[in-house]
């Protein structure tokens, strides 16, 4: 800090960065616990015959371990000066985290109503908002390519019974497998 600058107030600078990191880790921990409890509630089955809750419980357990590894991966700096020198910038940018969470939420909300291909389009578009270096044209092309890939692989190739596209009206039939 140079002469004439005020020290950062509570909630600014490194204090904000530490609280933001803690909030993100707490959110991942809560998501992991929800997945494990939901999976166990569905029944995990046995190793020879897995139940419907085995995959969510396994993903939740892996997320718990990954969150714990992130919590212990970076020790707290000894001083504020060391932390500022190590990071090279003030604060923390959570734009990518929020974009990934928005993409996940968009897919979860849109898949039952519109089908998997439009939900994949929305998820890819929302997630790409986390990288400001991409232009809108590139973001839309990437999202359209992913939606087409989802429709071809899951709807045509694997012939899943879930609809790749749905028209969100009760009277309209789904036009693709």
N, C-alpha and C positions, 0 to 999 in steps of 0.2 A: 504494500500500500504506500502510495506517495504522500507527500505532505499536502494537506488540504482535502484529501478524500476522507469520507466518513466510513467507519467500519460497517460491514454488512449487518443489518438488523436481523432479528430473529425471523426465520422463514425465508431468508434470502441466501443466495450463494450456496456454499457447501452444506449448510443446514437443510436447505430445500432439497438438494441433491440426495442427501442421506435419507430424508423422509420420503422422497419420491421412490427411491430404490426399495425402501422398506414396504411401501404401499404396494408396489408391483409384486414383490415377493409374497406379501400377504394375500394378494388377489390370486396368484398362482396356487398358493397353498389351499385356499378356500375352494378353488376349482378342482384341485386334485382330491380333496376330501369329499367333495360332492360326487365326483366320479366313482371313487372307491365305495362310498356308502350306497350309491345308486346301483352299482354293479353287484354288490353283495346282496342287495335287496332283490335283484332279479334272479339270483342264484348263479354261482360260478360253475357248478358241476364238478367233474373230476378231471384228472389229466387225460384220461382216455376219451371222455365225452364232455367237452366243454359246454357250459350253459350259456344263456344269453347275456349274463352279466360278466362273463370272464374277460372280454375285451375291454369294456369300460373300467373294470377294476384294475386290470393290468396297466392300462394307460394312466390311470390315476396314481397308481403306485410308482410308475416311472416318473411321473411329473413331481411327485413328492421328493423322490431322490434327486431329480434335476434341480428343484428349488432349493433343497438343502445344500447341494453342491455350489449353487450360485451364492447362497448366503455366506458360505465359508470360503469362497474362492478369492475374494479380495479383502485383505485385512484393512481395517480402518487406518487412515494415515496418521502419523504421529502429530502432525501439525497442519494447520490450514495452508501454510505456504507450500509444504510438500505436496499436498493434494492439488493445489492450483497448478503447480509446476508439472505434475504428472499428467493431469487431464488436458492441459493446454487450452481450456475454455472454461467459462463459468456455467454452472447449472448443468442440467442433463436434458437431453432431447428425447422425449417419450413419444414422438410422432409415430415412429414405426410400431411401437407397442400398441398404441391406440388404434392405428390402422389395422393391425392384425386382429385385434379384438373386434373391431367393427366388421371386418370381413367374416369372421367366425359367426358373429351374431346375425349378419345379413344372410348367410347361408342357412343357418338354423331357422330363421323366420320365413324365408322365401321358399325353401325346398318343399314343404307340404302344400303351399298354395299354388306355386307356379311350376314346380317340377325341378329336377336336378340341374339341367343345363342353364336355365335363367338364374338359378341360385348360385351356380358356379361362376357365371358372368359377374353377378353382383359382388360375390366374395373376392374375385380377382381384382375387380375395379376398386373396391374399397381398400383392399390390402395394398394395392399399388399407390394409393394416396400417401403412403408412408415414405416414399422416395420422391423428393421434389425434383430430382434431376430428369425424370421422365416427362415427356410432353403428353398432352391429352390424346393425341393420335396414337402414340405408342401404347398408352394405357388401355385404350379402347380395343386396339388390335390384339393385344395380349389377352384381354378378357374374352373377346370373341373367339380367339383360337382355343382357349381353355374350354369354353362352353361347347364348341364343336367337338373337341376331343372327348369331353364327358358324354355327349350325346352318342357319338360313334362307339366308344369303348363300352359304356355301360348299357346303352339302349339297344344297339345293334349287335355288337360283338358278344357281350355276355348275356344278352337277352334277359335282363333283370325285369321282374314284374313291375317295378316302380316306373312311373312315367318320367321320361326325360323332359317333356314339355306338357304343361297343363294350361288350359284356358280357365281363368279363375271364376267361371260362372257355373252354377249347378247344372244348367241345362246343356252345356256344351261338353261333348266327349273329348277325352284325351286323344290326340291324333298321332302319337308316336309311342312305341312300346317303352 
